[in-house]
Amino acid sequence: MKDEEKTICPICDTIIDEKATSCHRCGAVFAENEYVCGNCSTPLRVGEKVCRKCGMDFGVKEYACPLCGAPVSADAIVCQKCGAEFSENIYRCSFCGEKIRRDTNICPSCDATLVEGVKIEEKVEEAGEEEEKKPGVMGKLRTRRVLFPFAAIIGQDMMKRAELLNAINPDIGGVLLRGHRGTAKSVSVRGLAEILPSIEAVSGCRFSCNPRDNKALCWECRERLKKEGVLPTEIRPIRIVDLPLNATEDRVVGSIDVDKILAEGLKAFEPGILADANRGILYIDEINLLDDFLVDVLLDAAAMGVVTVERESVSVTYPANFIIVGSMNPEEGGLRPQLLDRIALVVEVTGINDIDVRKKIVSMRDEATKDLISFRKKYAPHTKRLKTRIIRAQEILPRVRMPEEFIDAIGRTSVEFQLDGHRPDIMMERTARTNAAFEGRTVVTFEDLVVAGEMVIPHRMKKGVFETEEFSRERLEAVFRAALGGET
């Protein structure tokens, strides 16, 4: 069905044929050729008060959408043309949560774009009923972000593998993409949003609590469970939340108005970015430029799995289990050792030297720029297969077994490379098992060990002043073979 032949039922928002005289879902009846809408010239029936095409309500005072200028009714909370949701003339980007101007089309924090004049034939997750606008409550702008498909990224196999392994097993502990500009680091992270499996969360919970884990519930969900005996649930996509470099502490952890808290209770607490990222991915571009105080906040949250906000005599604690995905250009400075150690995997991302591959990248980028919607449809089957593979790997993971001699080899390899602490051993074991699950195996192989070691070891090696030996895959394989007694 062509775009120009589609419209939306003004009663239930179902997509219907433009020539339809009734809605197949809610039964609403539309006009014959007697009158036309003054906004879009659609024929209307005598006495009809709502235009079946543009949603213009002739029974109330007319208003205009502050984003695209389309007419809307006085009590509308959604623009029928551009999908903007509004209330009290205050807006938030639904991708990163930052406040934005009412007339902006691109979020200055995360570059989310509101597509106007293009009907995207894909499902867009609707905001829950709990988020509907109320007087005095900050509204939000629902953006329809059109992403470059993850499956269409050429090359950078290790970068994509590291991201996929974290998507399969969040317990691995995050990934840092370290490399030069223009190597698809940010594109790949944002593309993850479409291939990550959905999660089950408590309906209306501001912290996306897991209804099957009572110990990790926020205080609101605990009260609901105690009062109602059961928590309502919903299935929703995993969030990828951006952490702006200039974010304030209150924006990151949440803000407390002490007087309002004392008067209204903890519901007056305004959650921050870490609350949005709970059970999701926290993406930090240029992570090496992050302020020290934000690094300290992230270290505490990553270590404890919870965030505690204290102001005067009021203390608020909420769950914050998230995967850190960072990207950086090493030419702009290094990363604090404490944070670098917390991130499980590090991948060095470099440009591709193969001329044919570079030509293909330019050609694909040009194709996507001209018609991104058609380009995405072209790679939709690849995206679907990748998502299915992730789900299958998650099902296999609990059954993956690592031979005892491999665990011994991991310990010997860590000692050989002079790695501090026991975190590298744990991360290598988890990464190797997850890689085996991604490949459809239930027993870890030598190749799985090497893949894990390449991502866990290099950034943890001690760099002495007179040290000339560099990390290499050949040396890693030799050390593993020696640890296994020459067997692979």
Backbone torsions as a table, in degrees:
resi	resn	phi	psi	omega
1	MET	NA	130.1	-177.6
2	LYS	-73.8	154.0	-178.0
3	ASP	-58.6	-42.0	-174.6
4	GLU	-69.8	-10.2	179.4
5	GLU	-97.5	4.1	-179.2
6	LYS	-104.3	152.9	172.5
7	THR	-151.0	-176.5	-176.9
8	ILE	-126.7	133.8	175.7
9	CYS	-64.7	124.8	-177.3
10	PRO	-71.4	-8.8	-179.1
11	ILE	-91.1	-48.5	-174.4
12	CYS	-121.8	2.7	176.3
13	ASP	67.8	16.5	176.5
14	THR	-74.0	139.3	176.7
15	ILE	-73.3	126.8	-177.5
16	ILE	-133.8	167.7	175.9
17	ASP	-69.7	140.8	-178.2
18	GLU	-60.8	-29.1	-177.4
19	LYS	-90.2	1.8	-178.5
20	ALA	-66.2	144.1	176.8
21	THR	-103.0	-3.9	176.2
22	SER	-154.4	156.9	179.6
23	CYS	-88.8	127.6	-177.9
24	HIS	-71.1	-14.1	-177.6
25	ARG	-95.7	-53.2	-174.3
26	CYS	-104.5	-8.4	177.2
27	GLY	83.7	5.9	179.8
28	ALA	-61.0	139.9	-178.8
29	VAL	-103.3	136.4	-177.4
30	PHE	-110.5	179.1	-168.5
31	ALA	-84.0	159.0	167.3
32	GLU	-98.6	-174.0	-172.2
33	ASN	-81.6	68.3	180.0
34	GLU	-117.8	-39.5	177.5
35	TYR	-132.8	162.7	178.2
36	VAL	-126.2	152.3	177.5
37	CYS	-71.0	134.4	-179.7
38	GLY	-72.4	-11.8	-179.7
39	ASN	-94.8	-42.3	-174.6
40	CYS	-125.8	2.5	177.5
41	SER	66.7	17.8	175.7
42	THR	-70.9	134.0	178.2
43	PRO	-58.4	139.5	-179.0
44	LEU	-127.1	158.4	176.9
45	ARG	-92.8	153.2	178.8
46	VAL	-59.3	128.5	179.3
47	GLY	85.3	-7.1	179.3
48	GLU	-69.4	133.4	-174.4
49	LYS	-107.2	-8.6	-179.8
50	VAL	-129.7	127.2	177.5
51	CYS	-71.7	130.1	-176.3
52	ARG	-72.5	-14.9	-177.5
53	LYS	-100.0	-52.9	-174.3
54	CYS	-101.0	-6.1	178.4
55	GLY	79.4	9.1	179.8
56	MET	-60.9	126.6	-179.0
57	ASP	-101.8	113.6	-177.5
58	PHE	-89.6	-0.9	-177.3
59	GLY	-92.1	-7.4	-179.5
60	VAL	-132.6	173.2	178.9
61	LYS	-62.0	139.1	-176.1
62	GLU	-82.6	141.1	174.2
63	TYR	-130.2	166.1	178.3
64	ALA	-119.8	142.1	175.4
65	CYS	-63.8	126.7	-177.9
66	PRO	-70.8	-10.1	-178.7
67	LEU	-92.7	-48.8	-176.6
68	CYS	-116.2	-7.3	176.5
69	GLY	85.1	0.4	-179.7
70	ALA	-69.3	142.9	179.1
71	PRO	-63.8	138.2	175.9
72	VAL	-139.1	160.5	178.8
73	SER	-78.3	164.7	-174.6
74	ALA	-64.9	-31.8	-177.2
75	ASP	-100.1	10.0	-179.0
76	ALA	-70.9	146.2	174.1
77	ILE	-118.0	-4.0	179.5
78	VAL	-134.6	130.5	174.9
79	CYS	-79.1	127.4	-178.4
80	GLN	-69.7	-20.9	-176.0
81	LYS	-87.4	-53.6	-173.0
82	CYS	-108.0	-5.1	177.2
83	GLY	82.0	5.0	-179.6
84	ALA	-65.8	138.6	172.9
85	GLU	-107.2	134.9	-173.7
86	PHE	-143.0	154.7	177.0
87	SER	-168.5	132.1	176.1
88	GLU	57.6	23.3	176.2
89	ASN	57.8	24.8	177.4
90	ILE	-123.5	136.8	-171.7
91	TYR	-129.3	154.6	172.5
92	ARG	-133.3	145.2	171.8
93	CYS	-74.2	127.4	-176.8
94	SER	-76.0	-11.6	179.9
95	PHE	-83.7	-46.1	-178.2
96	CYS	-115.7	-10.0	177.3
97	GLY	84.4	-0.5	-178.5
98	GLU	-74.6	147.6	174.1
99	LYS	-66.4	142.4	178.2
100	ILE	-134.7	160.8	177.4
101	ARG	-69.9	153.2	-176.5
102	ARG	-68.8	-21.6	-176.4
103	ASP	-106.6	13.4	-177.7
104	THR	-85.5	150.5	175.8
105	ASN	-110.9	-13.9	-179.9
106	ILE	-132.6	128.2	179.4
107	CYS	-68.5	125.0	-178.5
108	PRO	-69.6	-16.3	-178.0
109	SER	-88.2	-42.6	-175.1
110	CYS	-124.8	2.6	177.5
111	ASP	66.1	20.0	175.6
112	ALA	-63.7	136.5	-174.2
113	THR	-115.4	133.3	174.1
114	LEU	-89.0	117.1	-177.0
115	VAL	-82.8	121.9	178.2
116	GLU	-111.8	143.3	175.5
117	GLY	75.9	5.8	179.7
118	VAL	-129.5	125.4	176.8
119	LYS	-92.4	115.9	-178.9
120	ILE	-90.5	116.3	-176.4
121	GLU	-82.9	58.4	177.6
122	GLU	-138.9	156.0	179.1
123	LYS	-72.7	133.1	176.0
124	VAL	-112.7	124.5	-177.2
125	GLU	-62.1	126.5	-179.6
126	GLU	-84.2	150.4	176.2
127	ALA	-69.0	143.1	-179.4
128	GLY	-66.4	159.9	-178.8
129	GLU	-61.2	-28.3	-179.6
130	GLU	-66.2	-20.4	-176.7
131	GLU	-95.0	4.5	-179.9
132	GLU	-61.9	148.3	-171.4
133	LYS	-73.2	139.6	175.2
134	LYS	-126.6	154.7	-179.9
135	PRO	-55.2	130.3	177.3
136	GLY	86.0	-5.9	-179.9
137	VAL	-96.6	138.6	-177.9
138	MET	-63.7	129.6	-179.2
139	GLY	-81.5	-174.2	177.2
140	LYS	-149.3	155.0	177.3
141	LEU	-105.2	118.7	178.5
142	ARG	-84.7	111.7	-177.6
143	THR	-94.9	147.4	175.9
144	ARG	-109.2	96.5	-173.9
145	ARG	-90.5	124.8	-179.4
146	VAL	-97.3	113.4	-171.5
147	LEU	-103.5	150.6	171.7
148	PHE	-71.8	127.4	-174.3
149	PRO	-60.9	134.9	176.8
150	PHE	-59.6	-38.9	-177.1
151	ALA	-68.1	-16.4	-177.7
152	ALA	-90.4	-6.1	-179.4
153	ILE	-70.2	126.4	-177.3
154	ILE	-93.3	138.8	177.9
155	GLY	70.0	-159.5	179.6
156	GLN	52.6	45.5	-174.8
157	ASP	-62.7	-39.6	-179.0
158	MET	-67.9	-38.4	177.7
159	MET	-61.3	-47.9	-179.5
160	LYS	-66.0	-37.8	179.5
161	ARG	-64.0	-42.0	179.2
162	ALA	-61.6	-41.1	179.2
163	GLU	-67.6	-41.1	-179.9
164	LEU	-66.3	-38.7	179.4
165	LEU	-63.9	-38.7	176.0
166	ASN	-68.2	-33.9	177.0
167	ALA	-65.9	-36.8	179.0
168	ILE	-72.8	-44.4	-175.3
169	ASN	-131.2	91.3	-179.2
170	PRO	-59.8	-20.5	-179.2
171	ASP	-68.6	-11.5	177.9
172	ILE	-58.7	-47.7	172.8
173	GLY	116.2	25.1	172.2
174	GLY	94.5	174.4	-177.6
175	VAL	-148.5	144.5	174.9
176	LEU	-115.0	125.5	177.3
177	LEU	-100.3	110.4	-173.4
178	ARG	-115.6	116.0	-178.6
179	GLY	-179.9	-175.8	-175.4
180	HIS	-76.8	167.9	179.4
181	ARG	-66.5	153.6	174.9
182	GLY	72.7	27.9	179.9
183	THR	-114.0	24.4	173.4
184	ALA	68.8	24.7	179.8
185	LYS	-65.4	-55.5	-178.7
186	SER	-66.2	-38.7	-179.9
187	VAL	-59.8	-41.7	-178.0
188	SER	-68.5	-40.1	-179.2
189	VAL	-64.9	-46.4	-178.9
190	ARG	-67.2	-32.3	177.9
191	GLY	-68.0	-18.6	177.8
192	LEU	-60.2	-28.0	-175.3
193	ALA	-55.3	-30.1	-174.6
194	GLU	-88.4	-15.1	-177.1
195	ILE	-110.4	-6.4	178.8
196	LEU	-75.2	133.1	177.5
197	PRO	-63.6	150.5	178.5
198	SER	-71.2	162.1	179.2
199	ILE	-123.0	158.5	174.5
200	GLU	-93.4	127.6	-177.8
201	ALA	-135.0	160.9	176.8
202	VAL	-71.1	128.1	-178.6
203	SER	-60.7	130.1	176.6
204	GLY	78.7	-0.9	-179.5
205	CYS	-74.3	132.2	-179.3
206	ARG	-74.3	-12.5	-176.7
207	PHE	-115.6	9.0	178.5
208	SER	54.4	45.1	-177.0
209	CYS	-61.9	147.5	176.2
210	ASN	-82.3	115.5	-176.8
211	PRO	-66.7	-13.4	-178.8
212	ARG	-97.4	5.3	-179.8
213	ASP	-128.7	87.0	-175.8
214	ASN	-63.4	-29.1	-177.5
215	LYS	-71.0	-23.0	-177.1
216	ALA	-102.4	12.2	-179.2
217	LEU	-72.7	148.0	173.8
218	CYS	-75.0	172.1	-176.5
219	TRP	-65.1	-33.0	179.9
220	GLU	-66.7	-43.2	179.6
221	CYS	-68.8	-34.4	176.8
222	ARG	-64.1	-40.1	178.1
223	GLU	-66.2	-41.5	178.9
224	ARG	-64.4	-40.7	-179.6
225	LEU	-65.4	-40.5	180.0
226	LYS	-67.8	-36.7	-176.5
227	LYS	-81.1	-43.6	-173.2
228	GLU	-99.5	-19.4	179.0
229	GLY	85.2	-17.5	179.4
230	VAL	-151.2	147.6	-179.1
231	LEU	-104.5	129.7	175.2
232	PRO	-68.9	144.2	-175.9
233	THR	-124.5	164.1	176.3
234	GLU	-148.7	155.9	176.0
235	ILE	-104.3	125.0	-178.4
236	ARG	-143.9	160.9	-179.9
237	PRO	-67.9	154.3	172.7
238	ILE	-70.6	138.2	-178.2
239	ARG	-88.6	143.2	168.6
240	ILE	-113.5	108.8	-172.3
241	VAL	-106.3	130.2	177.9
242	ASP	-84.7	139.5	173.4
243	LEU	-108.0	104.3	180.0
244	PRO	-65.5	144.9	-178.5
245	LEU	-66.2	-27.1	-177.3
246	ASN	-96.7	15.7	-178.4
247	ALA	-66.5	144.1	175.8
248	THR	-84.5	165.6	-179.8
249	GLU	-62.5	-40.4	179.3
250	ASP	-63.2	-36.7	179.4
251	ARG	-69.9	-29.6	-178.2
252	VAL	-80.6	-50.4	-174.2
253	VAL	-98.0	-19.8	-177.3
254	GLY	116.3	159.5	-176.3
255	SER	-119.7	147.4	179.9
256	ILE	-122.2	122.3	168.9
257	ASP	-97.2	102.1	-170.9
258	VAL	-57.0	-45.6	-178.7
259	ASP	-63.1	-42.1	-179.1
260	LYS	-69.5	-37.5	177.3
261	ILE	-61.1	-45.4	-178.6
262	LEU	-65.3	-31.0	-177.6
263	ALA	-84.6	-39.4	-172.4
264	GLU	-112.3	-8.7	-177.7
265	GLY	90.4	-174.1	-173.6
266	LEU	-69.0	-11.2	177.3
267	LYS	-65.6	-18.1	178.6
268	ALA	-79.3	-7.4	177.7
269	PHE	-67.7	133.4	179.7
270	GLU	-100.5	107.8	-177.7
271	PRO	-63.6	158.9	179.8
272	GLY	-110.8	-163.0	-176.0
273	ILE	-63.4	-38.6	-178.9
274	LEU	-66.2	-28.5	175.0
275	ALA	-68.9	-40.8	177.4
276	ASP	-64.7	-32.2	-176.3
277	ALA	-84.7	-5.5	-179.4
278	ASN	-57.2	129.2	-177.5
279	ARG	64.3	23.8	179.1
280	GLY	-136.5	-154.8	-178.4
281	ILE	-117.2	130.3	175.3
282	LEU	-102.0	112.1	-177.7
283	TYR	-100.6	126.9	-179.0
284	ILE	-123.6	103.0	176.4
285	ASP	-79.3	141.9	-175.7
286	GLU	55.3	49.5	-174.6
287	ILE	-61.8	-25.7	179.1
288	ASN	-70.3	-13.9	178.7
289	LEU	-97.8	5.8	-178.3
290	LEU	-67.6	138.8	179.1
291	ASP	-61.6	148.1	-176.3
292	ASP	-59.7	-36.7	-177.3
293	PHE	-68.0	-31.8	176.4
294	LEU	-73.0	-35.0	175.7
295	VAL	-61.0	-42.5	178.9
296	ASP	-62.0	-40.8	178.7
297	VAL	-62.9	-43.7	-179.7
298	LEU	-65.2	-40.5	179.0
299	LEU	-61.9	-43.9	179.3
300	ASP	-64.1	-45.0	-178.6
301	ALA	-66.0	-41.2	-179.5
302	ALA	-65.8	-35.8	-178.2
303	ALA	-74.4	-39.5	-172.8
304	MET	-95.5	-26.5	-175.5
305	GLY	77.6	4.5	177.4
306	VAL	-139.4	160.5	175.9
307	VAL	-120.9	132.4	177.4
308	THR	-115.9	124.4	179.0
309	VAL	-112.8	123.4	-178.7
310	GLU	-124.0	129.0	175.5
311	ARG	-136.2	115.0	-178.1
312	GLU	55.1	-116.3	-175.3
313	SER	-99.5	6.8	-176.3
314	VAL	-107.7	133.3	178.7
315	SER	-130.7	131.0	179.9
316	VAL	-125.3	131.6	178.4
317	THR	-125.4	134.5	179.1
318	TYR	-144.1	156.9	-177.7
319	PRO	-70.2	143.9	179.0
320	ALA	-148.9	72.5	175.4
321	ASN	-100.0	112.1	-175.2
322	PHE	-141.8	159.6	175.6
323	ILE	-97.9	122.5	177.0
324	ILE	-83.7	123.1	172.0
325	VAL	-121.6	114.5	-178.2
326	GLY	-117.8	155.9	174.3
327	SER	-136.6	149.1	-177.2
328	MET	-160.7	158.1	172.7
329	ASN	-106.6	113.5	-175.7
330	PRO	-60.3	-18.8	178.1
331	GLU	-68.1	-18.2	-177.7
332	GLU	-97.4	9.6	178.2
333	GLY	121.3	165.3	-177.9
334	GLY	-93.3	-173.8	-179.2
335	LEU	-116.5	143.7	179.3
336	ARG	-56.5	133.4	-176.8
337	PRO	-56.0	-35.1	-178.9
338	GLN	-62.6	-42.8	-179.9
339	LEU	-74.6	-37.5	179.1
340	LEU	-60.9	-37.0	-179.9
341	ASP	-71.0	-29.3	-179.6
342	ARG	-72.4	-28.9	-179.5
343	ILE	-82.7	123.6	-170.4
344	ALA	-66.6	-51.6	-171.4
345	LEU	-113.9	141.3	174.9
346	VAL	-129.5	131.8	-179.7
347	VAL	-123.3	129.4	175.0
348	GLU	-85.0	115.2	-175.8
349	VAL	-103.1	120.8	-179.2
350	THR	-125.9	162.6	177.1
351	GLY	-68.3	155.5	-178.6
352	ILE	-89.4	131.6	-176.2
353	ASN	-90.8	-15.3	179.6
354	ASP	-68.3	119.9	-175.4
355	ILE	-64.1	-40.8	-179.5
356	ASP	-62.3	-40.3	178.9
357	VAL	-67.2	-40.3	179.0
358	ARG	-63.0	-39.2	177.4
359	LYS	-63.5	-40.0	179.7
360	LYS	-66.4	-37.3	178.1
361	ILE	-62.2	-45.1	179.2
362	VAL	-62.5	-42.5	-179.4
363	SER	-63.9	-43.4	-179.9
364	MET	-67.7	-39.3	179.3
365	ARG	-64.4	-38.6	178.0
366	ASP	-66.4	-40.5	178.0
367	GLU	-62.8	-41.9	-179.7
368	ALA	-68.5	-36.5	-179.4
369	THR	-65.4	-38.2	-178.1
370	LYS	-70.9	-39.6	-178.8
371	ASP	-154.8	85.5	-175.9
372	LEU	-67.8	-32.7	-179.2
373	ILE	-63.5	-47.7	178.6
374	SER	-65.8	-36.4	179.2
375	PHE	-63.4	-40.9	179.6
376	ARG	-66.6	-39.0	178.5
377	LYS	-63.6	-34.9	179.6
378	LYS	-61.9	-37.4	-177.7
379	TYR	-99.1	6.5	179.8
380	ALA	-58.3	-42.5	178.2
381	PRO	-62.6	-37.1	178.3
382	HIS	-65.9	-41.6	178.5
383	THR	-62.2	-42.7	-179.9
384	LYS	-63.9	-42.7	179.0
385	ARG	-63.7	-38.2	-179.9
386	LEU	-66.7	-41.2	178.7
387	LYS	-64.7	-41.0	177.7
388	THR	-62.5	-38.2	179.5
389	ARG	-65.7	-37.6	177.7
390	ILE	-64.2	-46.1	179.4
391	ILE	-60.8	-42.5	179.1
392	ARG	-64.2	-39.9	179.0
393	ALA	-64.3	-37.6	178.1
394	GLN	-65.1	-33.1	177.9
395	GLU	-72.5	-35.1	-178.5
396	ILE	-77.0	-33.9	-170.4
397	LEU	-48.0	-47.0	-179.2
398	PRO	-60.8	-20.8	-177.3
399	ARG	-96.8	-3.3	-178.4
400	VAL	-71.4	130.3	-177.8
401	ARG	-114.0	138.1	176.6
402	MET	-109.4	122.5	178.8
403	PRO	-57.1	146.4	-176.7
404	GLU	-58.9	-37.9	-179.0
405	GLU	-66.4	-26.1	177.4
406	PHE	-71.3	-38.9	177.4
407	ILE	-63.6	-40.7	176.8
408	ASP	-63.4	-38.6	179.7
409	ALA	-66.1	-35.2	178.1
410	ILE	-63.2	-44.6	178.7
411	GLY	-63.4	-43.8	179.7
412	ARG	-64.4	-35.9	179.9
413	THR	-68.6	-39.8	177.7
414	SER	-62.3	-39.8	177.8
415	VAL	-67.3	-41.3	-179.6
416	GLU	-61.5	-39.2	179.9
417	PHE	-88.4	3.9	176.3
418	GLN	57.4	49.5	179.4
419	LEU	-87.2	137.9	-178.9
420	ASP	-81.1	145.3	173.8
421	GLY	71.2	-174.7	-177.5
422	HIS	-110.0	-3.3	-179.7
423	ARG	-59.8	-41.5	179.2
424	PRO	-58.2	-39.8	179.0
425	ASP	-61.9	-45.7	-178.7
426	ILE	-63.2	-44.0	-177.3
427	MET	-68.9	-36.3	177.4
428	MET	-65.4	-41.8	179.4
429	GLU	-62.2	-45.6	-180.0
430	ARG	-65.5	-42.4	-178.6
431	THR	-66.0	-42.1	-179.9
432	ALA	-63.5	-43.8	179.0
433	ARG	-65.0	-39.0	-179.7
434	THR	-67.9	-38.3	178.0
435	ASN	-64.8	-37.4	176.8
436	ALA	-63.5	-41.7	178.6
437	ALA	-63.9	-39.1	179.1
438	PHE	-64.0	-33.1	178.9
439	GLU	-85.3	0.1	176.5
440	GLY	84.1	18.0	-178.6
441	ARG	-103.8	151.2	176.6
442	THR	-105.9	1.0	176.8
443	VAL	-131.3	131.6	-179.4
444	VAL	-68.6	138.4	179.4
445	THR	-112.3	174.0	178.2
446	PHE	-59.7	-39.7	179.6
447	GLU	-61.9	-37.3	177.5
448	ASP	-62.5	-40.3	177.8
449	LEU	-61.8	-43.4	-178.2
450	VAL	-65.6	-43.0	178.2
451	VAL	-58.8	-44.5	179.5
452	ALA	-64.8	-44.7	-178.8
453	GLY	-62.5	-37.1	179.6
454	GLU	-62.3	-28.2	-177.0
455	MET	-96.4	-22.1	-174.2
456	VAL	-99.1	-35.4	-168.1
457	ILE	-84.1	-48.4	-167.5
458	PRO	-51.7	-46.1	-175.6
459	HIS	-77.5	-5.2	178.5
460	ARG	-103.7	-2.1	178.6
461	MET	-71.0	141.5	178.0
462	LYS	-76.3	132.2	-178.5
463	LYS	-108.5	95.6	177.6
464	GLY	-78.5	164.7	-177.3
465	VAL	-62.8	-40.3	-176.1
466	PHE	-102.2	13.2	-178.4
467	GLU	-80.3	125.1	-178.9
468	THR	-111.4	-17.8	-177.1
469	GLU	-75.1	125.8	179.6
470	GLU	-103.7	160.1	177.7
471	PHE	-70.7	141.6	175.3
472	SER	-148.9	153.7	178.5
473	ARG	-62.8	-36.9	-179.5
474	GLU	-61.8	-43.4	179.1
475	ARG	-66.2	-39.6	179.5
476	LEU	-61.9	-44.9	179.7
477	GLU	-63.6	-38.6	179.8
478	ALA	-64.7	-41.7	179.7
479	VAL	-65.7	-42.8	178.9
480	PHE	-63.3	-42.5	-179.1
481	ARG	-64.1	-40.4	178.6
482	ALA	-64.4	-39.9	179.6
483	ALA	-66.9	-27.8	179.3
484	LEU	-92.8	8.1	179.5
485	GLY	74.9	27.0	179.0
486	GLY	85.4	0.8	179.9
487	GLU	-99.9	142.2	177.8
488	THR	-134.3	NA	NA
